[in-house]
Amino acid sequence: KAGAIPSSLTFSAAANSGVGTLSGTPVAGNGGVYVFKFRAVNGVPPSRNQSFTLTINEAPRFTSFASLSCASNTACNFTITTAGYPTNTNVALTSGTLPSGMAFTNNGNGTATLSGMPATAVGVVPLVFTATNSAGSATQNFTLTVNNYLAITSAATATCTASGCASMPTPSRTRGSLRSKRPSRGRANIWATPNSIA
């Protein structure tokens, strides 16, 4: 034989039997088309070759992450990927509803795209994707989370004396979370922290 065959398969031929055997059980990841050559020799020229094509069909499996976090009013894009053969796998959104501003696109090549700009923070959105080719199908439970985006709306400057500040603008936010702290020497530190306000 010449050419590569999947590692899960073997070829054997007993001497002088005129019979060769290709055997084994294909495993996940073996899906595809394999082209190789058999040669028969009996000591009398010429030898004979046969080109052989082995096709292994494999049901799809998801290879991309099963969760995604986005921020409202912010562009969010994610590619759903699968493996299997044939590769013209269709990926469908079979359960759940996307937030306003988001769209699902089946690319017809084993991938799909989640894209858009979610209008509001809706929290956790459970979805189910289904991938299908001629060899079978697979599902993936997917979690989309849409949080508020952080925006500081208070003034960006303040004027103080060396002895301190009589008053300071109050840090505020429209979305997200914010912490503020005023040390005793008159400087104001503001920093963002996830999921808390102190």
Kinemage of the C-alpha trace (Angstrom):
@kinemage 1
@onewidth
@group {chain A} dominant
@subgroup {mainchain}
@vectorlist {calphas} color= white
{ca lys a 1} P 0.000 0.000 0.000
{ca ala a 2} L 1.073 3.626 -0.500
{ca gly a 3} L -0.429 6.720 1.082
{ca ala a 4} L -1.645 7.435 4.586
{ca ile a 5} L -4.584 5.714 6.241
{ca pro a 6} L -6.106 6.732 9.598
{ca ser a 7} L -4.141 5.527 12.606
{ca ser a 8} L -7.242 3.677 13.825
{ca leu a 9} L -7.155 1.376 10.772
{ca thr a 10} L -4.637 -1.255 9.743
{ca phe a 11} L -3.817 -3.093 6.534
{ca ser a 12} L -2.585 -6.672 6.561
{ca ala a 13} L -1.837 -9.254 3.872
{ca ala a 14} L -0.691 -12.835 4.317
{ca ala a 15} L 2.214 -13.801 2.058
{ca asn a 16} L 1.246 -15.563 -1.159
{ca ser a 17} L -2.451 -15.422 -0.271
{ca gly a 18} L -3.542 -12.863 -2.827
{ca val a 19} L -5.732 -11.282 -0.130
{ca gly a 20} L -5.243 -8.083 1.831
{ca thr a 21} L -7.459 -6.744 4.609
{ca leu a 22} L -8.140 -3.179 5.661
{ca ser a 23} L -9.724 -3.243 9.113
{ca gly a 24} L -10.352 -1.256 12.279
{ca thr a 25} L -12.835 1.175 13.784
{ca pro a 26} L -12.590 4.847 12.817
{ca val a 27} L -12.573 7.220 15.803
{ca ala a 28} L -13.591 10.850 16.288
{ca gly a 29} L -11.422 13.061 14.130
{ca asn a 30} L -10.961 10.443 11.369
{ca gly a 31} L -13.711 11.838 9.164
{ca gly a 32} L -12.538 12.734 5.668
{ca val a 33} L -11.327 11.306 2.348
{ca tyr a 34} L -8.185 9.165 2.166
{ca val a 35} L -6.539 8.221 -1.135
{ca phe a 36} L -3.929 5.493 -1.270
{ca lys a 37} L -2.701 2.679 -3.505
{ca phe a 38} L -2.624 -1.120 -3.287
{ca arg a 39} L 0.064 -3.081 -5.123
{ca ala a 40} L -0.117 -6.750 -6.075
{ca val a 41} L 3.117 -8.644 -6.776
{ca asn a 42} L 3.572 -12.354 -7.564
{ca gly a 43} L 7.095 -12.408 -8.932
{ca val a 44} L 5.990 -12.268 -12.553
{ca pro a 45} L 6.318 -8.772 -14.020
{ca pro a 46} L 4.616 -6.455 -14.184
{ca ser a 47} L 3.147 -5.715 -10.756
{ca arg a 48} L -0.323 -4.220 -10.603
{ca asn a 49} L -1.474 -1.105 -8.741
{ca gln a 50} L -4.944 -0.049 -7.703
{ca ser a 51} L -5.767 3.494 -6.618
{ca phe a 52} L -8.228 3.321 -3.749
{ca thr a 53} L -10.369 6.000 -2.094
{ca leu a 54} L -11.664 5.547 1.435
{ca thr a 55} L -14.339 7.952 2.679
{ca ile a 56} L -15.106 8.107 6.394
{ca asn a 57} L -18.257 9.978 7.288
{ca glu a 58} L -18.332 11.490 10.768
{ca ala a 59} L -21.241 13.092 12.596
{ca pro a 60} L -20.501 16.678 13.620
{ca arg a 61} L -19.209 17.742 17.019
{ca phe a 62} L -18.862 21.242 18.407
{ca thr a 63} L -15.328 22.556 18.847
{ca ser a 64} L -16.023 26.147 20.001
{ca phe a 65} L -16.671 27.381 23.542
{ca ala a 66} L -20.154 26.933 24.999
{ca ser a 67} L -20.486 30.425 26.495
{ca leu a 68} L -20.098 34.071 25.555
{ca ser a 69} L -20.265 37.339 27.532
{ca cys a 70} L -21.200 40.624 25.859
{ca ala a 71} L -21.841 44.181 26.989
{ca ser a 72} L -24.943 46.127 26.033
{ca asn a 73} L -24.557 48.753 23.302
{ca thr a 74} L -21.204 47.209 22.363
{ca ala a 75} L -20.369 45.161 19.262
{ca cys a 76} L -20.200 41.447 20.045
{ca asn a 77} L -19.165 38.740 17.572
{ca phe a 78} L -18.568 35.007 18.041
{ca thr a 79} L -17.900 32.118 15.633
{ca ile a 80} L -19.410 28.715 16.367
{ca thr a 81} L -17.265 25.921 14.933
{ca thr a 82} L -17.733 22.190 14.381
{ca ala a 83} L -15.751 19.222 13.098
{ca gly a 84} L -16.939 16.208 11.120
{ca tyr a 85} L -17.369 14.979 7.563
{ca pro a 86} L -18.901 15.985 5.196
{ca thr a 87} L -17.860 19.494 6.138
{ca asn a 88} L -20.945 21.212 4.704
{ca thr a 89} L -22.520 20.946 8.133
{ca asn a 90} L -25.511 23.148 8.876
{ca val a 91} L -25.589 24.809 12.285
{ca ala a 92} L -28.966 26.012 13.550
{ca leu a 93} L -30.273 27.870 16.583
{ca thr a 94} L -32.898 25.380 17.750
{ca ser a 95} L -33.864 26.759 21.157
{ca gly a 96} L -33.808 30.144 22.854
{ca thr a 97} L -34.304 33.717 21.714
{ca leu a 98} L -31.482 36.110 20.955
{ca pro a 99} L -31.512 39.554 22.594
{ca ser a 100} L -32.604 42.497 20.493
{ca gly a 101} L -29.715 43.643 18.310
{ca met a 102} L -28.126 40.192 17.991
{ca ala a 103} L -28.340 37.885 14.948
{ca phe a 104} L -27.500 34.239 14.185
{ca thr a 105} L -26.110 33.239 10.766
{ca asn a 106} L -25.537 29.700 9.506
{ca asn a 107} L -22.520 29.810 7.186
{ca gly a 108} L -23.211 26.379 5.666
{ca asn a 109} L -19.620 25.200 6.100
{ca gly a 110} L -19.696 23.814 9.628
{ca thr a 111} L -19.593 27.251 11.219
{ca ala a 112} L -22.134 29.837 12.317
{ca thr a 113} L -21.879 33.391 13.597
{ca leu a 114} L -23.416 35.263 16.501
{ca ser a 115} L -23.078 38.966 15.853
{ca gly a 116} L -24.540 42.345 16.568
{ca met a 117} L -24.888 44.890 19.354
{ca pro a 118} L -27.261 43.874 22.173
{ca ala a 119} L -29.519 46.807 22.999
{ca thr a 120} L -29.996 46.114 26.695
{ca ala a 121} L -28.487 44.051 29.487
{ca val a 122} L -30.712 40.986 29.678
{ca gly a 123} L -28.473 38.818 31.856
{ca val a 124} L -28.174 35.108 31.075
{ca val a 125} L -29.773 33.790 27.874
{ca pro a 126} L -29.763 29.979 27.425
{ca leu a 127} L -29.508 28.810 23.800
{ca val a 128} L -29.242 25.464 22.034
{ca phe a 129} L -27.347 24.959 18.766
{ca thr a 130} L -27.763 21.898 16.541
{ca ala a 131} L -25.197 20.825 13.941
{ca thr a 132} L -26.290 18.415 11.184
{ca asn a 133} L -24.574 16.678 8.272
{ca ser a 134} L -25.357 13.479 6.336
{ca ala a 135} L -23.676 11.354 9.025
{ca gly a 136} L -25.698 12.612 11.985
{ca ser a 137} L -26.233 15.533 14.313
{ca ala a 138} L -25.089 16.998 17.625
{ca thr a 139} L -26.405 19.644 20.025
{ca gln a 140} L -24.661 22.148 22.242
{ca asn a 141} L -26.142 23.953 25.239
{ca phe a 142} L -24.853 27.512 25.002
{ca thr a 143} L -24.961 30.382 27.503
{ca leu a 144} L -25.011 33.981 26.286
{ca thr a 145} L -24.644 36.637 28.989
{ca val a 146} L -25.303 40.310 28.290
{ca asn a 147} L -24.153 42.722 31.004
{ca asn a 148} L -24.330 46.498 31.300
{ca tyr a 149} L -21.415 48.434 29.905
{ca leu a 150} L -19.474 50.779 32.185
{ca ala a 151} L -19.808 54.531 31.627
{ca ile a 152} L -18.600 57.253 34.057
{ca thr a 153} L -20.646 60.435 33.648
{ca ser a 154} L -19.264 62.683 36.403
{ca ala a 155} L -16.843 65.556 35.759
{ca ala a 156} L -13.305 64.617 34.749
{ca thr a 157} L -11.604 67.418 36.759
{ca ala a 158} L -11.708 68.987 40.240
{ca thr a 159} L -9.760 71.838 41.898
{ca cys a 160} L -8.610 71.590 45.524
{ca thr a 161} L -6.248 73.402 47.900
{ca ala a 162} L -3.302 71.823 49.638
{ca ser a 163} L -5.327 71.495 52.841
{ca gly a 164} L -8.124 69.542 51.194
{ca cys a 165} L -11.288 69.880 49.207
{ca ala a 166} L -14.371 71.544 50.590
{ca ser a 167} L -16.480 69.572 48.116
{ca met a 168} L -15.863 67.054 45.416
{ca pro a 169} L -18.007 66.012 42.475
{ca thr a 170} L -19.745 62.754 43.251
{ca pro a 171} L -18.561 59.943 40.989
{ca ser a 172} L -21.501 58.471 39.178
{ca arg a 173} L -22.232 55.900 36.519
{ca thr a 174} L -24.944 55.182 34.010
{ca arg a 175} L -24.178 51.468 33.713
{ca gly a 176} L -21.744 48.996 35.176
{ca ser a 177} L -20.154 49.439 38.578
{ca leu a 178} L -17.951 52.020 40.215
{ca arg a 179} L -15.921 52.545 43.364
{ca ser a 180} L -14.638 55.836 44.713
{ca lys a 181} L -12.349 56.634 47.593
{ca arg a 182} L -11.108 59.979 48.926
{ca pro a 183} L -7.817 59.813 50.896
{ca ser a 184} L -7.256 62.347 53.672
{ca arg a 185} L -4.747 64.425 51.656
{ca gly a 186} L -7.286 65.724 49.188
{ca arg a 187} L -6.830 63.402 46.212
{ca ala a 188} L -9.749 61.430 44.817
{ca asn a 189} L -9.159 57.970 43.406
{ca ile a 190} L -11.788 56.406 41.186
{ca trp a 191} L -11.580 52.944 39.778
{ca ala a 192} L -13.957 50.423 38.223
{ca thr a 193} L -14.622 47.086 39.872
{ca pro a 194} L -16.878 44.281 38.669
{ca asn a 195} L -20.331 43.838 40.178
{ca ser a 196} L -19.964 46.161 43.183
{ca ile a 197} L -20.304 49.735 44.366
{ca ala a 198} L -18.574 50.899 47.555
